[in-house]
Amino acid sequence: MELIELLPRLHLLRFPVGQAYLWSDDDGLTLIDAGVLGAGRTIADAITSLGRAPEDVRRIVLTHFHEDHVGGAGEFAALSGAEVLAHHLEAPFIRGELPGPPPRFEDWELPIHEEAVKHLPEGTPVPPAAITGVSDGDVLGFGGGARVLHVPGHTDGSIALFLPAEGVLFTGDTVAASPVDGTVIPGVFNLDRAQLLTSLRRLAELDADVACFGHGDPVLKGAAATLREAAAAA
């Protein structure tokens, strides 16, 4: 795993598949997504390397139920005591009560997905002991007030988080950056691409300066214009 400082209060945790983000407030930390199966201890070690303790993490916010985003959530929650939050539509899949619906792949996505799966650890994640449901419009207590935005399309209960006071947007997999040239594109491996594009357009209307994606390099300046360009091109 790579640990990369993006801003004084924001770090990127990059895994072989996918990534998570760590936001730092004076009174505690927030983890956005939790990496793959087995990532809990790795995340704890990364936090310790920053001079903080895993117990400083107050909450883990999961953008959607896919295994590269929630695989380490149960393990890290047990280590840290952090509250786990996700959209109520995603909670049954994260808890392992129901199988999550598979993406409706475009033909060109199939080889990309096959390659990504090779890098996922085998096994079944330990689910979080409890999940707090969130909904569109909720405001969470970090980053000066983090707005929850329901952005269906990648999954039915996908969420993004916008920190208006900081100009920072966490898009989950609604948006991605190409690993080839960094171009910002709509997310892939979706349940409903048309719905995802509607969600992308909603995110593009926000006054975000920084955009953090589930896959690919973040945009650290002028993110709103970049998202509008991606929405217009889609």
GIKA-V448553 format. One record per run of one state. SS is the DSSP state (hx for helix, st for strand, lp for the rest). FROM is the first residue (numbers start at 0). TO is the last residue. If there is no record, write none. Layout:
BEGIN
ss=(SS	SS)
from=(FROM	FROM)
to=(TO	TO)
END
This chain:
BEGIN
ss=(lp	st	lp	st	lp	st	lp	st	lp	hx	lp	hx	st	lp	hx	lp	hx	lp	st	hx	lp	hx	lp	st	lp	st	lp	st	lp	st	lp	st	lp	st	lp	st	lp	hx	lp	st	lp	st	lp	hx	lp)
from=(0	1	7	9	14	18	25	27	32	38	49	53	56	61	66	70	72	80	82	87	94	106	117	131	134	138	140	145	150	158	163	167	172	174	177	183	186	192	204	209	213	218	219	222	233)
to=(0	6	8	13	17	24	26	31	37	48	52	55	60	65	69	71	79	81	86	93	105	116	130	133	137	139	144	149	157	162	166	171	173	176	182	185	191	203	208	212	217	218	221	232	233)
END
